[in-house]
Amino acid sequence: MDYNKIYIVTNRYSVIIGFLFLISYHVPYIILGSNVLYNIGDNLDSSIIFYKIIDTTSYFFSYSNNTFIDNWLGNSIPRNALPSSLNISSWLFFLLDPSIAYPLLRILISIIGYVGMYYFLSENILVKGEHKLFAVLISLAFAILPHKPIYGGAVVAITPLFFYSFFNLLREKRKIISFILLFILPFFTNIVMSSSFIWLTFCLCMICYFIKNKFIQLYPLIGLIVMFSGIILADIHLVLIAIIDTDFISHRVDRTINNWDLLDIISRAWHAFMTEKKAPLATIHHSILFWFMGLIFLSIKQLKKSLTKPLVFLTLIYINCILAFIIHWSAFELLKEQFSIFHKFDFSRILHLNAFYWWTLFAIIINEIVKLPIRKKNIIYPALSICILISGPLYIVRNSWGYRENVKRFIYNINENNYLSNMMTMDQYYAPPLFNEIKNWIGEDQPKYRVGSIGLHPAVPVFNGFFTIDGYSGYYDLDYKLKFREVIEPELNKFPKQLDKFDNWGNRCYLFVSELLPLWNHKDYIISKESNILINNLNYDYDKLIKLGCKYVFSTVKINIDNNPHLILQNKFEHREYPYSIYLYSLI
C-alpha cells in the first residue's frame, strides 16, 4: 500500500474532510434535540437564565443604568449587568427557544474555532502545503474543546481569529479583512471573559515590537484602536454601568482579595499550568506534554535548535498563569486598597487564553519534528498524522465526559435521566409543567408575590416566570446582599465555611441551610425526589425574609414544621417524569 499517496490525497482535501468531521461531531446534539444533556453548574443554573431574563423587548433593547430586573434576586440586578443585546449569542437566544439556540451556538463556536485556528496555524506555524493535514487535525481538536456559552459563546474559540488578524497587520498583509475581523469578533465573545485580555496581550506585543525595532508600526496600532472600538460597542451595557456614575454599588466591591506570598502564587500558577479542566476552561493538553517529551527524545542530536521555540512558548504559558494570580501578591496590597477595580474585575480569566496557547504549542512541536532529518518521510508523515489524530481530536473526545454522555444517549436512544448526574436536559431541569401546576395552585399573578428556594436552584422558578428573592449573579446590589445576609446569617453561623464564601464572594445568593450544605453540592447537582432529606431546624430571620417580599418557599426537601412555626406546608407537587418533589410553604 502506498501510504505516501494516501497522505498526499488526504492532505489536499484535509480542510473539507475536517469540516465534515466537525459537522458529524455535532450530529448527536442535532438529532437528540430537546433530549440533549447540559451541565448544571455555570450553565443551566445561570447562563441560560441570563439570556432567558433579557428575552423581552423591554429588557433586550434597554441601555439604561436605572433599569433593574424585577423578577430575579429581589430587583437588585441592573439590566446592564447582563449579556449585551449586541452579542451574537444574545440574538440567538432572543430569536429562538433555548433548546434550539444552544446547539446552534455550539456549532457556530466550533466552526469559529476550527476556521480561526486553521488559518492562524497555516499562516504562522505549519506554513508548508504538505503540512496542511497537521494544521487541520490540531484545529479540529481545538474546535471541539468543551465550552459553555457564558456571556458570549466564543470565549475560548475566538482567540485564534483575533491573533490571525493581528499578526496579519504586523506583517502588513490582508489589512482590510483583518480590520473588519478585529472590529466584529468582540460581538461573539465578552469583555470580561476574553476580549479585554486578548487586547491587552496585543498591546504587550506592540511594546515588544517597539523595543525590538525602535519604531511603532502603524497598521497594528490602528488595529488595536479598531478592536478597542469593537469591544466597547459590543459590551456597551457593561461599559455604561462602569463609566457612568450612579448610586448603584455592586456586591463585588465587598470582596476580599486574599494576599499570598510569591511562592504561593508560583505554586497556584503551576497548578493552573498543569490542570486540564478548570471551569469554565478546558484545555485538555496533557497529551501535548507527552509530545514535548517525545521531541526531546527525537532531537537529542540537535536539542538546542529544536527545543528553543517550544521551551520559550511553554515559559510564556506559565507566565500567563502567573499573571492570573499576581494581583494576589501581598506586595500589591496598597494598590488593591486604592483601586476598587481589583475587587470588581476577575483578572484570573486571562487563563482563558491558555487553550489557544497550548494547542498552538502542539503545532510548534509538530513543526519542529518535521524539520528533523528523518529518513523515509513518506512513511513518517502518514504515521505522524495518525498519532496527531489520536492525541488531538480523539483525545479531546475521550476526555469530554459531557459529549460522551450525549453520544451514549444518541446511540442507545436513552430518554431517561440520571438525577444523580451533574447533567440534565433543559426540560427535566426546569420542569415547566410541574411549576405551571404550582403557579395555578397559588392562583395569584406572579408579579404580586416573591418566592425563595431551598434545595433548589433559583434559576428554576425564574425560568418558569416566578419572581424570586434569590439567585446566582456576578453583579448585583451590595445593599441587597447585606439585607439577604441578615436573613440567612443564623444558618451561615452554623457553617463557617459557607459564611466566609458568602461574605468574600457571594455570587450565589441562596437560602442556605446548614443541615443541607454537607449533603448537597449546590454548584453542580440538584436534590431529586428520591432524597428523603428532612430539615429539622431552619433558623432564618423570618421577619426580614418577609420584608424582602418573600411569601412562599419552594423546597425540594421536607421541613419539620413542628420545629419551624413560621412555615406552613401548603402542598406537595410531584410529576412522574420530572426530578423534583416541591414542598410549597407559606410564611407567617
N, C-alpha and C positions, 0 to 999 in steps of 0.2 A: 504494500500500500504506500502510495506517495504522500506522506504526511505533509511535506512542504507544499504540494499543490493544494491540498485541502486547506492549509493555513492561508495561502495566498487568496483563495476564493473567499474564505470566511472573513479575512481581513478587509477585503474590498467591500463587502456588503455588511460589515460589522455594525455600522450605525443603525441601519434598518433592522437588522436582527436584534440588536439591543433594544430598540424601541418596541418591537413586537414582544420581546420578553418582558419589558416593563409593563405593557398593557395586560399581558397574560397574568402577571403578578397580581393585578388588581381584580381579576375576574371573580375570585371568591367574594369580594366585597360587593361587586356589582350584582351578582346572582343572589347573594343572601339578602340584599335589600334591608328590610326592617329587622331581619334576624341577625345582623352584624353585632358582634360583641365589641364594647368600648371600655376602656379603662375608666374606673370611677374617679380616682384621685386626680385633681387638677384638670378634669375633663368633664364628665357628667355632672360632678358636684359644683362646677364653677364655670368653665369656659363656655359650654353650651348655653348656660344661663345668661352670661354676659350678652351674647348675641340675641337670645330669646327676649330679654328685657327691652332692648332697644328696637325690637321688631314692631314698632308702631311709628307712624309718620311723625307724631308729635315729638317723640324721643329721637328718632333716627336723624332728623334734619335739624335738631336743636344744637345751637352753639353757645348758649347762654350759660355762664357760670352759676346762675341763680336757679337753674332747672335741676331739681332733685328727683330721684327715682322713688315714687311714692309707695310702691308695693313691695319694697325689699329693704331689709335691715333698717326698719323704722324711719324711712325717709331721710337717711343720713348720707346717702351716696350721690354726689353730683353726677349728672349725665356726662360731663366732660371727662370723668374718670374711667369711662367705659370705652370699648373699641370705637375708633373713628368711623364716621359714615363714609369716609373716602377710601377706606380699606377694602380691598377686593374680597376678603373673607366676609366682611360685614355685609356686602352686597349679596353674596351667595346665600347667606342665612336670612337676609331680608326678603329675597325674592322666592326662596324655596323652603320647603319643610326641612328641619334639621336632619332628618334621616336621609334626605337626598343631598343636601348641601355638604354634609360632612364627607361622604365618599367622593363627591366631585372635587372637593377641596384637596382631599388626599391624593387623587390622581394628578391634579394640577400642580401640587407641590412636588410630586415625584418627577414630573416632566421638567419643571424648572430646574430641579437639582441635577437631573441627567444631562440636559442640554447645556446648562452652565458649566458643569464640571468637565464635560467632554471638550467644549471649546477652550476652556482655560488650560486643560492639560495638553491638548493637541497644539495649542499656540505657544505654550511656555515651557513644557517639560518633555512630553513624548511627541516631539515635533516631526519625526520621520514618518513617512507614509506607511512603512511596514510595521509601525508600532500602533497603528490605529486601533486594532483589536484590544491591546492592553489598556488604552485610554477608555474604550467603551466599557470594558469589564469593571474597571475601577469606578467609573462614573455610575454604572448600574448599582454597585454596592453602596455608593454614597447616596444615591437617589432613593433607595428603599430603607434607609435607616429609620427606625421607629420615631414618630413625631406626633405632636398634638397641636391643634390649631389655637394656641393660646395667644389672644390679642392680635393675631396676624399669622396666617398659616405658615409661610415660608421662612420661619425664624432661622433655621439652620440651612435649608436648601438654597436660600437666596444668595448666600455668601460667594460661591464661585462666579456667578454672573457679575456681581459687584467688582470682584478682583479682575475678572476678564476685561471689563470696561475700563477700569482704572489703569491696568497695565497697557492697554491699547494706547491710552493717552500718554503714558510715559514714553512709549516708543513712537508716538505721533502717527498712529495707524487707526483707521476706521473711526475717525473723530466724531462724525455726526451721529452714527448709531451708538457710540459709547456715551455721548452726552445725553441722548434720548434714554438709554438704559439707566444711567445714573439718576435721572430725574424720576422715572416711573417705577423703578424697583422698590423704593420705600413704601409704595402703596400695597405691596404684597407682604410686608412684614410690620415691625413695630419699633418705635424709637427706643423704648426701654428694654426691649428684648434682644435686639441685634443691630439695627441700622446705625445707632449712635456710636456703638463700639467699632463698627466697620469704618465709619467716617473718621474716628479718632486714630484708628490704625493707619488709614491713608495719610492723615496729617503727619504721623510719625515717619511714614515712608518719604514724604516730601522733605521733611527735615533732614533725613539721612541722605537723600539725593543732593540736597543743597550743600551739605557738609562735604560730600564726596566730589561734587562737580563745581562748587563755588558759584553756582547761579541757580535761580528759580525757574523751572520750566513752566511755560505759560499754560499749555493745554491741561496738564494735571491740576494746576491751580484753579482754572476755570471749572474743571470737572468737580472739584471739591465744593465750589460755590453752587454749581448746579445741583449736586447731590444734597447739599445742605438745604437748598430751597425745596427740593422734593420731600425731604424728611419733615421740614416744618409744616408744609401743606398737608402731607399725608396724615400727620398726627396733630392736626390743628386743635383738636379738643384738649389734648394734654398740654399743648403749648399755651393755650388760653388760660387754663387753670393754673399753670405755673407762673406766667408772667403778669397776669392781671391781678392786682391786689384786691382781695375780697376778705370778708370776715371769717371765711371758712378756714379751719385748721385741720389738717389731715391727722389721723391717728398715727401716721408714720413718724411724726416728729417726737413721739413719746418713746420711740425705740431706743434701746441701749445698744451701742456698738461695743462689743467686747474688745478689750485691749489684750493683745498677745505679744509675746516676745518674738524676736526674729526667728529663733529656732522652731517655735510653734508654727509660724507662718510657712516656713520651709517644709515642715512635716505635712501640713494640710495641703500645700501645693503639690507635694509628692503623691498624696492620696488622690487628689483630683487628676493628676497626671496618669495614674495607673488605673483609675476606675473607669470601666466601660459604660456604665449606666448610672447617671446621676440626674434624676428627674428635674426638668423635662428633657434633659440632654442624653442622647445615646450615641456614643462614638463607636462602640464595638470594635476596638482597634487592637486587641491583643495579638491577633494573627500578624499584624504589621510588625510588631516587635520581634516575632519569630523570623520574619523576612529580613529584618535588620541583622539579626544574629547570623542568618544564612549568608548575607552579603559579606560579613566579616570573615566567614569561613572561605567563601569563594574567592575573595580578593586578597588573600593572605600575602601574595607576592607584590601587590601594589596597594597596600592597605591605606596609606595616607591619601592617595589620589582618589580612591573610590569612596572613602568614608567622610571626606571633608563636608560635602553638601548635606548628606543625611544627618551628620552629627550637629552641624550648625542649625538645621531645621528642628531637630529634637530639642536642642537647647532653647530655641525660640518658643516651642510649645510649652516647655517647662516655665520659661519666663512669663508667658501668658497666664499660666496657673498661679504664679506668684502675684501677678498684678491683680488677680481676682480677690486676693486676701490682704493685699498690702495696706489697705485702709485701716485694717485692724491693728496694725503695728502701733505699739504704745508710744512710739516717737511722734506720732501724729495726733496725740490726744488733744493738744491745744487747738489744732486746726479743726478737729471734729466738733469741738465745743463752740467754735466761732461760726461755723457754716452749717446750716440745717440740711443742705443738700446731701451731706454724708449720711444723714439719718433717713432721708426720703428715698434716695436712689440706691438700687442694688447693684453695686459695681461687680459683684461676682458673676454677673451674666455675661461678662466678657468670655467666660468659658464656652459660650455658645459657638464661638469661632473655632473651637478645638476640633469639631467633627471635620470641618473643611481642612484644617491643618494636618490632621492625622492621615486622611486619605490622599492629600497632596504628597505627604511624606512617602506613602506607598508608591506613588508614581515616580518619585525621585529615586527610590531604592531600585525599582524595576529598570529605570533608565540607566542606572549605574551598572546593573547586572548585564544588560545587553551590550554595554561598552566593553565588557571583559573579553579578552582574547580566547573565546571558547570555540573549539572546533565543532564542525557539523551543526551549524546553527539551523539548518533545515529541519533537524530533529528537535533542537533545543527550543525553538520558537513555539511549535505546537505544544510541547510539554510544559513550557512556561505559561502558555495560555490556560491550559487545564488547571495548573496549580493556582493561578490567579483567580480562576472561576471558583475553585473550591474554597480558597481563603478569602475571597471577596464576596460576591453575591450570595453564594451558598452558605458561607459563614454567617452572614447577616441574617438570612432566613432561619438558620439553625438557632440563632440567639435572639430572635424576635418572637418571644413567647406569645404575645397577643396575636400576631399574624398566624402562627401555627395553630392556635386555638380556633381561629376563624376558618382556616383551611380544613381542619378536622370536621367542623360543622358542615362545611360545604361538601366534603367528600362523603360523609356518613349521613347527611341530611338530618342533623340533630337540631331540634327545635326547642328542647327544654334547657333551662338554665341551671347552673350550679350556684345556688345562692351563697355558698361559702367562698366563691371566687371573687377576685377584685375586678372582674369584668362582667358586664351585663349588656343586654340590648337596651336601647333607649326606651322602648315600650315597657319593658319589665321594670326598669329603674324608676321611671316617672309615673308609671301605673295610672294613666288618665281615667279609666272607668272607675277605679277604686276611689280616687279623690273626687271625682264627679259625684259619686254617691254620697260622700261626706258633705260636699257642698250643698247638695239638695236636702240632705237631712237637717243641716243647720238652718237652711231656709232664709238666710239673710243675704243681702247684697254683699259681695266680698269686700268692697271698699269700706264697709261700715264696721269692720272688726279686724283685729290682727291676731295672728296665731304664732305660737312658739313651738319648737320641735325638740323632743327628747329622744335620743337614739335614732334620729332620722336627719339626714342632710336637709337643711332648709331649702336647698335647690329644688327639692321635690314638690313641696307645696307652692313655691314661687312659680315653677313651670306650669302648675295647674291653676294659676290665677289667684291664689291666696295672697294676702298682704301679711308679711312676716315682720317680726321684731328682730330676727336673727339672720345670719348669712355668712358667706365667705367672700371677702373682698380685700384687695390690696390697697384700697384708698377710700376711707370713709371718715366721718366726722369724729374728731377726738372727744368732743363733749359727749357724744353718744356712747363712745366706748367706755368712758368713765361712769356714765349712768348705768350702762349694762353691767359693768363690773360690780357695782353695788348690789345688783340683783343676785349675781352668781357667787359673790365673794364668800359666803358661808360654805359653799361647796368647794370652791377653789382652795380655801384654807385647809381642807382635809387632804388635798392632793397638791403639795407644794410645787411639784414639777410642772403641772399644768398652770398653776398660778404664775410661775415665772415665765412660762411661754406666752401666756396671755398678756402679761404686762410688757414684755420685751419684744413681742411680735404682734399678736392679736388679730391677724387676718381672719382667723376663724372665730367669729363672734357667735358662739354656740351656747345653748343652755347646758353647760357641762354638769355632769353628775358624778360625784366621787365614787359611788358604787359601780358605775358603768365604765369609767375610764380604764380600769385594768382589764376589762372584758371585751372592749370594743376598739378596734383600730379605726377611729373615725376618719382617718385620711383616705383609706383605700377600700373600706368594706361597708356593707350595710348590716343591720340586725334583722334577720329574717323571722318569719312567724314560727320557725322551728326552735327558737332560742330558749323559751320558757324562763326568762330572767324576771326577777321580781325586785323592785326597788323599795326598800323599807323606809328609809328616812331621806326626805328631799328638803334640804334646808335653804330655800331661797328666801330673799326678802320679797314677799308676795305683794306687799303694798306698792313697792317700787316697780315690780313686774307689771302690775295693773296700770301704774302711771305711764308705762311705756306703750300702753294701748292694748296689751295682750288680754284677750278674752277667752281664748281656747288654747289648749295644748294638745298637739299630736304626739303620741308616744308609741314607739314600736315595742315597748316593754310595759308590763303591768306595774302599777304603783300601789303600794299598800295605803289606801285612803284612810284606814284607821289611825295611822301614824302621821297622816298629812291632811288635816281637816280643811285646808284651803283649796283642795281639789275635789271636784265632784265628777265621778265617772258617768258620762252621758251615754256612750255606746261603744261597741267594738265593731270594727269593719274589717272584712277579710274576703278576698276573692281567691278562688282556687288557682287561677293562672298567674297571680301576682305574688311577690315575695313577702309582702308586709302583713302583719296584724297591726292595725292602727287603733289604739285606745284613745278615744276623744274625751278629754277632761275640760270642764269649765272652771273658771277661777271665782272664788268668793272672798 
